[in-house]
Amino acid sequence: MNALRNVRRCGPAVVTLTLATVVLTGCLYPNPPATKADPVARENYPRNIALQNLDYGMVGGAPSVEPSTADKPMRVSVPMRNITDYGINVQYMFEFFDTQGRVVPRAGSSVQNWRFVHMDPSVMMYFDGAALDTTAVDWRLTVRSAR
């Protein structure tokens, strides 16, 4: 009988402490902050991107772009030159975008298609890419160091 009285007396206190813990825990872990807006508008984003400080060792020329037609996908060729005094190994990848700015899929795969090239000093090379379907209206070339 005494045990039942103790449970009745402690029951409201246990419920109150449980609710207080839940409320305080919620205050300790607020919602995570949202990402910041990109200050570069999509239409101003560069088409040629050199990663890992390659922008100091490479220069690019005017691209040759064949736009998509009803039966032929977009093709792009970008002249690039190594301006260092030594050869460098790089990888490059083209991405193609539709009218909504979404990446055009690569033959049913989400795997990025990096190509390896060795660039001798002062030699102009052409980095070529083609979309895999006719919905591409824009493109981007990314170049990174190959190890």
LUMKOLZA-209122 format. One record per atom (N, C-alpha, C): residue number from 1; residue in three letters; atom name; x, y, z. Coordinates in Angstrom, 2 decimals, always signed. Each point is the difference from the previous one (the first is absolute). Example, Ala and Ser with C-alpha at 12.3 -4.5 7.8 and 13.67 -1.06 7.14 Angstrom:
residues 2
PT resi resn name       X       Y       Z
PT    1  Ala    N  +13.19   -5.69   +7.80
PT    1  Ala   CA   -0.89   +1.19   +0.00
PT    1  Ala    C   +0.90   +1.20   +0.00
PT    2  Ser    N   -0.35   +1.05   -0.72
PT    2  Ser   CA   +0.82   +1.19   +0.06
PT    2  Ser    C   -0.77   +1.09   +0.73
//
This chain:
residues 147
PT resi resn name       X       Y       Z
PT    1  Met    N   +0.82   -1.20   +0.00
PT    1  Met   CA   -0.82   +1.20   +0.00
PT    1  Met    C   +0.86   +1.25   +0.00
PT    2  Asn    N   +1.10   -0.03   +0.81
PT    2  Asn   CA   +0.89   +1.17   +0.02
PT    2  Asn    C   +0.68   +0.19   -1.35
PT    3  Ala    N   +0.32   -1.09   -0.65
PT    3  Ala   CA   +0.65   +0.10   -1.31
PT    3  Ala    C   -0.92   +0.65   -1.01
PT    4  Leu    N   -1.29   -0.29   +0.06
PT    4  Leu   CA   -0.96   +0.60   -0.91
PT    4  Leu    C   -0.13   +1.50   +0.24
PT    5  Arg    N   +0.04   +0.39   +1.30
PT    5  Arg   CA   -0.05   +1.42   +0.35
PT    5  Arg    C   +1.23   +0.73   -0.55
PT    6  Asn    N   +1.18   -0.62   +0.09
PT    6  Asn   CA   +1.23   +0.62   -0.50
PT    6  Asn    C   -0.05   +0.18   -1.52
PT    7  Val    N   -0.57   -0.97   -0.71
PT    7  Val   CA   -0.12   +0.11   -1.45
PT    7  Val    C   -0.94   +1.14   -0.35
PT    8  Arg    N   -1.11   +0.13   +0.72
PT    8  Arg   CA   -0.95   +1.08   -0.28
PT    8  Arg    C   +0.63   +1.36   +0.27
PT    9  Arg    N   +0.81   +0.09   +1.06
PT    9  Arg   CA   +0.65   +1.26   +0.33
PT    9  Arg    C   +1.11   +0.34   -1.01
PT   10  Cys    N   +0.75   -0.98   -0.45
PT   10  Cys   CA   +1.14   +0.23   -0.90
PT   10  Cys    C   -0.42   +0.07   -1.47
PT   11  Gly    N   -1.15   -0.56   -0.35
PT   11  Gly   CA   -0.44   -0.05   -1.40
PT   11  Gly    C   -0.02   +1.36   -0.67
PT   12  Pro    N   -0.68   +1.02   +0.57
PT   12  Pro   CA   -0.01   +1.32   -0.64
PT   12  Pro    C   +1.40   +0.61   -0.12
PT   13  Ala    N   +0.86   -0.26   +0.98
PT   13  Ala   CA   +1.36   +0.56   -0.05
PT   13  Ala    C   +0.79   -0.64   -1.15
PT   14  Val    N   -0.17   -1.31   -0.20
PT   14  Val   CA   +0.71   -0.69   -1.07
PT   14  Val    C   -0.48   +0.51   -1.37
PT   15  Val    N   -1.30   +0.18   -0.14
PT   15  Val   CA   -0.55   +0.52   -1.26
PT   15  Val    C   +0.52   +1.41   -0.26
PT   16  Thr    N   +0.02   +0.84   +1.02
PT   16  Thr   CA   +0.50   +1.38   -0.14
PT   16  Thr    C   +1.47   +0.01   -0.38
PT   17  Leu    N   +0.81   -0.82   +0.66
PT   17  Leu   CA   +1.43   -0.05   -0.33
PT   17  Leu    C   +0.23   -0.52   -1.43
PT   18  Thr    N   -0.78   -0.98   -0.43
PT   18  Thr   CA   +0.13   -0.53   -1.35
PT   18  Thr    C   -0.33   +1.07   -1.03
PT   19  Leu    N   -1.09   +0.72   +0.20
PT   19  Leu   CA   -0.38   +1.08   -0.93
PT   19  Leu    C   +1.05   +1.11   -0.02
PT   20  Ala    N   +0.52   +0.35   +1.17
PT   20  Ala   CA   +1.02   +1.05   +0.07
PT   20  Ala    C   +1.26   -0.42   -0.76
PT   21  Thr    N   +0.38   -1.27   +0.14
PT   21  Thr   CA   +1.18   -0.50   -0.71
PT   21  Thr    C   -0.20   +0.06   -1.51
PT   22  Val    N   -1.18   -0.39   -0.46
PT   22  Val   CA   -0.29   +0.02   -1.43
PT   22  Val    C   +0.04   +1.43   -0.53
PT   23  Val    N   -0.60   +0.93   +0.71
PT   23  Val   CA   -0.04   +1.40   -0.43
PT   23  Val    C   +1.40   +0.59   -0.01
PT   24  Leu    N   +0.77   -0.22   +1.07
PT   24  Leu   CA   +1.36   +0.56   +0.07
PT   24  Leu    C   +0.92   -0.61   -1.03
PT   25  Thr    N   -0.15   -1.28   -0.27
PT   25  Thr   CA   +0.83   -0.65   -1.02
PT   25  Thr    C   -0.29   +0.61   -1.37
PT   26  Gly    N   -1.24   +0.29   -0.27
PT   26  Gly   CA   -0.35   +0.65   -1.26
PT   26  Gly    C   +0.63   +1.36   -0.14
PT   27  Cys    N   +0.15   +0.72   +1.10
PT   27  Cys   CA   +0.63   +1.32   -0.03
PT   27  Cys    C   +1.50   -0.10   -0.19
PT   28  Leu    N   +0.60   -1.08   +0.47
PT   28  Leu   CA   +1.44   -0.16   -0.12
PT   28  Leu    C   +0.42   -0.33   -1.43
PT   29  Tyr    N   -0.88   -0.62   -0.77
PT   29  Tyr   CA   +0.32   -0.41   -1.36
PT   29  Tyr    C   -0.94   +0.69   -0.99
PT   30  Pro    N   +0.28   +1.26   -0.30
PT   30  Pro   CA   -0.89   +0.71   -0.95
PT   30  Pro    C   +0.18   -0.55   -1.41
PT   31  Asn    N   -0.86   +0.43   -0.89
PT   31  Asn   CA   +0.11   -0.42   -1.39
PT   31  Asn    C   +1.36   +0.41   -0.55
PT   32  Pro    N   +0.61   -0.82   -0.85
PT   32  Pro   CA   +1.30   +0.37   -0.58
PT   32  Pro    C   -0.17   +1.21   -0.91
PT   33  Pro    N   +1.06   +0.79   -0.13
PT   33  Pro   CA   -0.11   +1.19   -0.86
PT   33  Pro    C   -0.12   -0.39   -1.48
PT   34  Ala    N   -0.72   +0.79   -0.73
PT   34  Ala   CA   -0.15   -0.23   -1.44
PT   34  Ala    C   +1.26   +0.44   -0.72
PT   35  Thr    N   +0.22   -0.55   -1.19
PT   35  Thr   CA   +1.16   +0.43   -0.79
PT   35  Thr    C   -0.23   +1.43   -0.49
PT   36  Lys    N   +1.09   +0.67   -0.24
PT   36  Lys   CA   -0.08   +1.37   -0.51
PT   36  Lys    C   -0.27   -0.03   -1.50
PT   37  Ala    N   -0.57   +1.06   -0.50
PT   37  Ala   CA   -0.26   +0.11   -1.43
PT   37  Ala    C   +1.32   +0.21   -0.74
PT   38  Asp    N   +0.13   -0.60   -1.15
PT   38  Asp   CA   +1.19   +0.16   -0.83
PT   38  Asp    C   +0.03   +1.42   -0.55
PT   39  Pro    N   +1.09   +0.76   +0.24
PT   39  Pro   CA   +0.06   +1.37   -0.50
PT   39  Pro    C   +0.22   +0.08   -1.52
PT   40  Val    N   +0.40   -1.12   -0.61
PT   40  Val   CA   +0.22   -0.02   -1.44
PT   40  Val    C   -1.27   -0.55   -0.67
PT   41  Ala    N   -0.62   +0.81   -0.83
PT   41  Ala   CA   -1.18   -0.46   -0.73
PT   41  Ala    C   +0.40   -1.12   -0.95
PT   42  Arg    N   -0.92   -0.92   -0.23
PT   42  Arg   CA   +0.30   -1.16   -0.84
PT   42  Arg    C   +0.51   +0.41   -1.38
PT   43  Glu    N   -0.59   +1.04   -0.59
PT   43  Glu   CA   +0.43   +0.41   -1.34
PT   43  Glu    C   +1.38   +0.67   +0.01
PT   44  Asn    N   +0.51   +0.40   +1.19
PT   44  Asn   CA   +1.33   +0.61   +0.11
PT   44  Asn    C   +1.06   -0.98   +0.47
PT   45  Tyr    N   -0.39   -1.24   +0.26
PT   45  Tyr   CA   +0.96   -0.99   +0.48
PT   45  Tyr    C   +0.95   -0.34   -1.15
PT   46  Pro    N   +1.30   -0.11   +0.27
PT   46  Pro   CA   +0.94   -0.26   -1.10
PT   46  Pro    C   -0.21   -1.35   -0.64
PT   47  Arg    N   +0.24   -0.06   -1.29
PT   47  Arg   CA   -0.13   -1.27   -0.73
PT   47  Arg    C   +1.25   -0.85   +0.11
PT   48  Asn    N   +1.16   +0.64   +0.14
PT   48  Asn   CA   +1.25   -0.74   +0.17
PT   48  Asn    C   +0.45   +0.17   +1.44
PT   49  Ile    N   +0.13   -1.12   +0.70
PT   49  Ile   CA   +0.39   +0.05   +1.40
PT   49  Ile    C   +1.27   -0.82   +0.17
PT   50  Ala    N   +1.03   +0.63   +0.59
PT   50  Ala   CA   +1.25   -0.70   +0.27
PT   50  Ala    C   +0.13   -0.16   +1.51
PT   51  Leu    N   +0.07   -1.24   +0.46
PT   51  Leu   CA   +0.10   -0.29   +1.42
PT   51  Leu    C   +1.45   -0.21   +0.42
PT   52  Gln    N   +0.26   +0.03   +1.28
PT   52  Gln   CA   +1.30   -0.33   +0.59
PT   52  Gln    C   +1.13   +0.87   -0.56
PT   53  Asn    N   -0.23   +1.30   -0.09
PT   53  Asn   CA   +0.98   +1.00   -0.44
PT   53  Asn    C   +0.47   -0.18   -1.44
PT   54  Leu    N   -0.74   -0.74   -0.81
PT   54  Leu   CA   +0.37   -0.13   -1.41
PT   54  Leu    C   -0.25   +1.28   -0.77
PT   55  Asp    N   -0.78   +0.92   +0.56
PT   55  Asp   CA   -0.25   +1.26   -0.71
PT   55  Asp    C   +1.28   +0.81   -0.17
PT   56  Tyr    N   +1.04   -0.30   +0.77
PT   56  Tyr   CA   +1.28   +0.70   -0.16
PT   56  Tyr    C   +0.88   -0.65   -1.06
PT   57  Gly    N   -0.33   -1.21   -0.42
PT   57  Gly   CA   +0.84   -0.70   -0.96
PT   57  Gly    C   -0.66   -0.29   -1.32
PT   58  Met    N   -1.28   +0.42   -0.15
PT   58  Met   CA   -0.72   -0.29   -1.24
PT   58  Met    C   -0.76   +1.22   -0.47
PT   59  Val    N   -0.11   +0.11   -1.30
PT   59  Val   CA   -0.86   +1.04   -0.58
PT   59  Val    C   -0.89   -0.67   -1.04
PT   60  Gly    N   -1.17   +0.58   -0.19
PT   60  Gly   CA   -0.96   -0.56   -0.96
PT   60  Gly    C   -0.35   +1.03   -1.06
PT   61  Gly    N   -0.31   -0.49   -1.18
PT   61  Gly   CA   -0.42   +0.86   -1.09
PT   61  Gly    C   -1.50   -0.02   -0.18
PT   62  Ala    N   -0.44   +0.63   -1.08
PT   62  Ala   CA   -1.44   +0.06   -0.29
PT   62  Ala    C   -0.50   -1.38   -0.39
PT   63  Pro    N   -1.08   -0.46   +0.63
PT   63  Pro   CA   -0.52   -1.33   -0.31
PT   63  Pro    C   -0.72   -0.02   -1.34
PT   64  Ser    N   -0.01   -1.17   -0.60
PT   64  Ser   CA   -0.79   -0.25   -1.20
PT   64  Ser    C   -1.19   -0.83   +0.44
PT   65  Val    N   -1.22   +0.53   -0.19
PT   65  Val   CA   -1.20   -0.67   +0.48
PT   65  Val    C   -0.93   -0.28   -1.17
PT   66  Glu    N   -0.37   -1.26   -0.15
PT   66  Glu   CA   -1.03   -0.39   -0.96
PT   66  Glu    C   -1.26   -0.28   +0.81
PT   67  Pro    N   -1.01   +0.87   -0.07
PT   67  Pro   CA   -1.20   -0.20   +0.82
PT   67  Pro    C   -0.76   -1.27   -0.39
PT   68  Ser    N   -0.83   -0.44   +0.92
PT   68  Ser   CA   -0.84   -1.18   -0.26
PT   68  Ser    C   -1.01   +0.31   -1.10
PT   69  Thr    N   -0.28   -1.01   -0.80
PT   69  Thr   CA   -1.08   +0.09   -0.98
PT   69  Thr    C   -0.97   -1.14   +0.30
PT   70  Ala    N   -1.02   -0.13   -0.78
PT   70  Ala   CA   -1.00   -1.05   +0.24
PT   70  Ala    C   +0.60   -1.39   -0.08
PT   71  Asp    N   +1.07   -0.17   -0.79
PT   71  Asp   CA   +0.58   -1.34   -0.15
PT   71  Asp    C   +1.47   -0.10   +0.40
PT   72  Lys    N   +0.58   +1.10   +0.52
PT   72  Lys   CA   +1.43   -0.02   +0.35
PT   72  Lys    C   +0.23   +0.71   +1.33
PT   73  Pro    N   +0.67   -0.65   +0.96
PT   73  Pro   CA   +0.25   +0.65   +1.29
PT   73  Pro    C   +1.08   +1.08   -0.09
PT   74  Met    N   +0.05   +0.85   +1.02
PT   74  Met   CA   +0.99   +1.07   +0.07
PT   74  Met    C   +1.41   -0.56   +0.07
PT   75  Arg    N   +0.92   +0.69   -0.70
PT   75  Arg   CA   +1.43   -0.35   +0.03
PT   75  Arg    C   +0.78   +1.26   +0.33
PT   76  Val    N   +1.05   -0.16   +0.82
PT   76  Val   CA   +0.82   +1.14   +0.43
PT   76  Val    C   +1.46   -0.39   -0.11
PT   77  Ser    N   +0.82   +0.95   -0.48
PT   77  Ser   CA   +1.44   -0.18   -0.04
PT   77  Ser    C   +0.64   +1.27   +0.57
PT   78  Val    N   +0.86   -0.17   +1.02
PT   78  Val   CA   +0.62   +1.16   +0.66
PT   78  Val    C   +1.51   -0.12   -0.13
PT   79  Pro    N   +0.66   +0.99   -0.63
PT   79  Pro   CA   +1.46   -0.03   -0.06
PT   79  Pro    C   +0.59   +0.37   +1.37
PT   80  Met    N   +0.93   -0.80   +0.49
PT   80  Met   CA   +0.66   +0.25   +1.28
PT   80  Met    C   +1.50   -0.13   -0.19
PT   81  Arg    N   +0.74   +0.84   +0.72
PT   81  Arg   CA   +1.46   -0.02   -0.13
PT   81  Arg    C   +0.65   +0.03   +1.37
PT   82  Asn    N   +1.02   -0.82   +0.17
PT   82  Asn   CA   +0.80   -0.04   +1.22
PT   82  Asn    C   +1.04   +1.12   -0.11
PT   83  Ile    N   -0.02   +0.97   +0.92
PT   83  Ile   CA   +0.94   +1.13   -0.08
PT   83  Ile    C   +1.16   -0.14   +0.99
PT   84  Thr    N   +0.14   -1.19   +0.58
PT   84  Thr   CA   +1.14   -0.22   +0.89
PT   84  Thr    C   +1.19   -0.47   -0.83
PT   85  Asp    N   +1.14   -0.16   +0.66
PT   85  Asp   CA   +1.22   -0.47   -0.67
PT   85  Asp    C   +0.16   -1.51   +0.08
PT   86  Tyr    N   -1.02   -0.69   +0.46
PT   86  Tyr   CA   +0.07   -1.45   +0.18
PT   86  Tyr    C   -1.34   -0.61   -0.40
PT   87  Gly    N   +0.03   -1.28   -0.30
PT   87  Gly   CA   -1.23   -0.70   -0.35
PT   87  Gly    C   -0.88   -0.22   +1.22
PT   88  Ile    N   -1.31   -0.02   -0.20
PT   88  Ile   CA   -0.92   -0.26   +1.10
PT   88  Ile    C   -1.03   -1.05   -0.43
PT   89  Asn    N   -0.43   -0.79   +0.96
PT   89  Asn   CA   -1.06   -0.98   -0.23
PT   89  Asn    C   -1.29   +0.56   +0.55
PT   90  Val    N   -1.02   +0.01   -0.83
PT   90  Val   CA   -1.29   +0.53   +0.44
PT   90  Val    C   -1.11   -0.97   -0.39
PT   91  Gln    N   -1.14   +0.19   +0.64
PT   91  Gln   CA   -1.22   -0.69   -0.37
PT   91  Gln    C   -1.03   +1.07   -0.31
PT   92  Tyr    N   -0.86   -0.25   -0.98
PT   92  Tyr   CA   -1.05   +0.97   -0.30
PT   92  Tyr    C   -1.33   -0.71   -0.19
PT   93  Met    N   -1.06   +0.75   +0.23
PT   93  Met   CA   -1.35   -0.55   -0.13
PT   93  Met    C   -0.93   +1.11   -0.48
PT   94  Phe    N   -0.83   -0.33   -0.96
PT   94  Phe   CA   -1.06   +0.90   -0.44
PT   94  Phe    C   -1.30   -0.38   +0.69
PT   95  Glu    N   -0.77   +1.00   +0.36
PT   95  Glu   CA   -1.36   -0.20   +0.47
PT   95  Glu    C   -0.90   +0.77   -0.95
PT   96  Phe    N   -1.14   -0.57   -0.31
PT   96  Phe   CA   -0.95   +0.64   -0.89
PT   96  Phe    C   -1.31   +0.22   +0.75
PT   97  Phe    N   -0.68   +1.11   -0.32
PT   97  Phe   CA   -1.19   +0.41   +0.74
PT   97  Phe    C   -1.18   +0.22   -0.94
PT   98  Asp    N   -1.19   -0.28   +0.50
PT   98  Asp   CA   -1.21   +0.23   -0.79
PT   98  Asp    C   -0.51   +1.42   +0.23
PT   99  Thr    N   -1.16   +0.34   -0.53
PT   99  Thr   CA   -0.53   +1.37   +0.10
PT   99  Thr    C   -0.32   +0.41   +1.43
PT  100  Gln    N   -0.19   -0.96   +0.90
PT  100  Gln   CA   -0.31   +0.29   +1.41
PT  100  Gln    C   +1.27   +0.09   +0.84
PT  101  Gly    N   +1.17   -0.21   -0.61
PT  101  Gly   CA   +1.26   +0.05   +0.75
PT  101  Gly    C   +0.36   -1.31   +0.66
PT  102  Arg    N   -0.72   -1.06   -0.31
PT  102  Arg   CA   +0.29   -1.32   +0.57
PT  102  Arg    C   +1.03   -0.71   -0.85
PT  103  Val    N   +0.81   -0.83   +0.66
PT  103  Val   CA   +1.02   -0.76   -0.71
PT  103  Val    C   -0.69   -1.04   -0.88
PT  104  Val    N   +0.42   -0.05   -1.26
PT  104  Val   CA   -0.51   -1.01   -0.93
PT  104  Val    C   +0.65   -1.33   +0.38
PT  105  Pro    N   -0.78   -1.04   +0.23
PT  105  Pro   CA   +0.56   -1.29   +0.44
PT  105  Pro    C   +0.98   -0.58   -1.00
PT  106  Arg    N   +0.92   -0.80   +0.53
PT  106  Arg   CA   +1.00   -0.66   -0.82
PT  106  Arg    C   -0.37   -1.47   -0.19
PT  107  Ala    N   -0.66   -0.32   -1.05
PT  107  Ala   CA   -0.32   -1.39   -0.39
PT  107  Ala    C   -0.48   -0.85   +1.17
PT  108  Gly    N   -0.95   +0.52   +0.75
PT  108  Gly   CA   -0.58   -0.76   +1.11
PT  108  Gly    C   +0.91   -0.15   +1.19
PT  109  Ser    N   +1.09   +0.77   +0.06
PT  109  Ser   CA   +0.95   -0.13   +1.10
PT  109  Ser    C   +0.21   +1.34   +0.68
PT  110  Ser    N   +0.23   -0.02   +1.30
PT  110  Ser   CA   +0.32   +1.22   +0.73
PT  110  Ser    C   +1.50   +0.13   +0.22
PT  111  Val    N   +0.78   -0.91   -0.55
PT  111  Val   CA   +1.45   +0.02   +0.17
PT  111  Val    C   +0.60   +1.13   -0.84
PT  112  Gln    N   +0.90   +0.76   +0.62
PT  112  Gln   CA   +0.66   +1.08   -0.74
PT  112  Gln    C   +1.03   -0.61   -0.95
PT  113  Asn    N   +0.10   +0.59   -1.18
PT  113  Asn   CA   +0.85   -0.53   -1.05
PT  113  Asn    C   +1.24   +0.87   -0.17
PT  114  Trp    N   +1.01   -0.21   +0.84
PT  114  Trp   CA   +1.24   +0.76   -0.08
PT  114  Trp    C   +0.91   -0.63   -1.05
PT  115  Arg    N   +0.65   +0.86   -0.80
PT  115  Arg   CA   +0.96   -0.47   -1.01
PT  115  Arg    C   +1.39   +0.47   +0.40
PT  116  Phe    N   +0.98   -0.84   -0.16
PT  116  Phe   CA   +1.38   +0.30   +0.36
PT  116  Phe    C   +0.78   +0.46   -1.23
PT  117  Val    N   +0.80   +1.07   +0.16
PT  117  Val   CA   +0.91   +0.43   -1.06
PT  117  Val    C   +1.30   +0.51   +0.64
PT  118  His    N   +1.08   -0.16   -0.74
PT  118  His   CA   +1.28   +0.61   +0.38
PT  118  His    C   +0.19   +1.23   -0.88
PT  119  Met    N   +0.27   +1.14   +0.62
PT  119  Met   CA   +0.18   +1.24   -0.76
PT  119  Met    C   +1.47   +0.41   +0.05
PT  120  Asp    N   +0.65   -0.02   -1.16
PT  120  Asp   CA   +1.37   +0.47   -0.08
PT  120  Asp    C   +0.02   +1.52   +0.10
PT  121  Pro    N   +1.14   +0.59   +0.40
PT  121  Pro   CA   +0.06   +1.46   +0.14
PT  121  Pro    C   -0.23   +0.71   -1.34
PT  122  Ser    N   -0.78   +1.05   +0.04
PT  122  Ser   CA   -0.27   +0.90   -1.14
PT  122  Ser    C   -0.73   -0.63   -1.17
PT  123  Val    N   -0.51   -1.19   +0.15
PT  123  Val   CA   -0.68   -0.68   -1.09
PT  123  Val    C   -1.51   +0.17   +0.16
PT  124  Met    N   -0.66   +0.44   -1.08
PT  124  Met   CA   -1.45   +0.15   +0.01
PT  124  Met    C   -0.64   -1.36   -0.20
PT  125  Met    N   -0.98   -0.31   +0.85
PT  125  Met   CA   -0.77   -1.25   -0.12
PT  125  Met    C   -1.47   +0.37   -0.06
PT  126  Tyr    N   -0.79   -0.86   -0.57
PT  126  Tyr   CA   -1.44   +0.23   -0.07
PT  126  Tyr    C   -0.71   -1.01   +0.88
PT  127  Phe    N   -0.77   +0.51   +0.95
PT  127  Phe   CA   -0.81   -0.86   +0.85
PT  127  Phe    C   -1.37   -0.06   -0.63
PT  128  Asp    N   -0.42   -1.20   -0.39
PT  128  Asp   CA   -1.26   -0.18   -0.73
PT  128  Asp    C   -1.01   -0.74   +0.87
PT  129  Gly    N   -1.27   +0.38   -0.18
PT  129  Gly   CA   -1.07   -0.69   +0.70
PT  129  Gly    C   -1.28   +0.07   -0.81
PT  130  Ala    N   -0.87   -0.95   +0.23
PT  130  Ala   CA   -1.29   -0.02   -0.69
PT  130  Ala    C   -1.06   -0.49   +0.98
PT  131  Ala    N   -1.16   +0.64   -0.07
PT  131  Ala   CA   -1.14   -0.45   +0.80
PT  131  Ala    C   -0.48   -1.34   -0.55
PT  132  Leu    N   -0.73   -0.73   +0.81
PT  132  Leu   CA   -0.48   -1.29   -0.44
PT  132  Leu    C   -1.44   +0.02   -0.49
PT  133  Asp    N   -0.65   +1.17   +0.12
PT  133  Asp   CA   -1.32   +0.13   -0.61
PT  133  Asp    C   -0.19   +1.43   -0.49
PT  134  Thr    N   -1.09   +0.25   -0.66
PT  134  Thr   CA   -0.20   +1.29   -0.69
PT  134  Thr    C   -0.62   +1.07   +0.89
PT  135  Thr    N   -0.17   -0.25   +1.29
PT  135  Thr   CA   -0.61   +1.01   +0.88
PT  135  Thr    C   +1.01   +1.00   +0.55
PT  136  Ala    N   +1.29   -0.22   -0.21
PT  136  Ala   CA   +1.03   +0.89   +0.54
PT  136  Ala    C   -0.02   +1.36   -0.71
PT  137  Val    N   +0.02   +1.06   +0.81
PT  137  Val   CA   +0.05   +1.36   -0.54
PT  137  Val    C   +1.17   +0.80   +0.57
PT  138  Asp    N   +0.66   -0.52   +1.02
PT  138  Asp   CA   +1.12   +0.69   +0.63
PT  138  Asp    C   +1.01   -1.04   +0.46
PT  139  Trp    N   +1.20   +0.47   +0.37
PT  139  Trp   CA   +1.07   -0.93   +0.36
PT  139  Trp    C   +0.95   +0.63   +1.00
PT  140  Arg    N   +0.83   -0.84   +0.62
PT  140  Arg   CA   +1.08   +0.44   +0.90
PT  140  Arg    C   +1.14   -0.99   -0.11
PT  141  Leu    N   +1.22   +0.52   -0.01
PT  141  Leu   CA   +1.22   -0.81   -0.02
PT  141  Leu    C   +0.72   +0.16   +1.33
PT  142  Thr    N   +0.30   -1.11   +0.66
PT  142  Thr   CA   +0.76   +0.04   +1.25
PT  142  Thr    C   +1.30   -0.75   -0.22
PT  143  Val    N   +1.11   +0.61   +0.42
PT  143  Val   CA   +1.33   -0.59   -0.15
PT  143  Val    C   +0.61   -0.11   +1.39
PT  144  Arg    N   +0.57   -1.16   +0.31
PT  144  Arg   CA   +0.65   -0.19   +1.29
PT  144  Arg    C   +1.33   -0.71   -0.21
PT  145  Ser    N   +0.84   +0.07   +0.99
PT  145  Ser   CA   +1.30   -0.65   -0.05
PT  145  Ser    C   -0.20   -1.51   +0.06
PT  146  Ala    N   +0.78   -0.73   -0.79
PT  146  Ala   CA   -0.04   -1.46   +0.04
PT  146  Ala    C   +1.21   -0.48   +0.75
PT  147  Arg    N   -0.21   -0.88   +0.93
PT  147  Arg   CA   +1.13   -0.48   +0.83
PT  147  Arg    C   +0.46   -1.34   -0.46
//
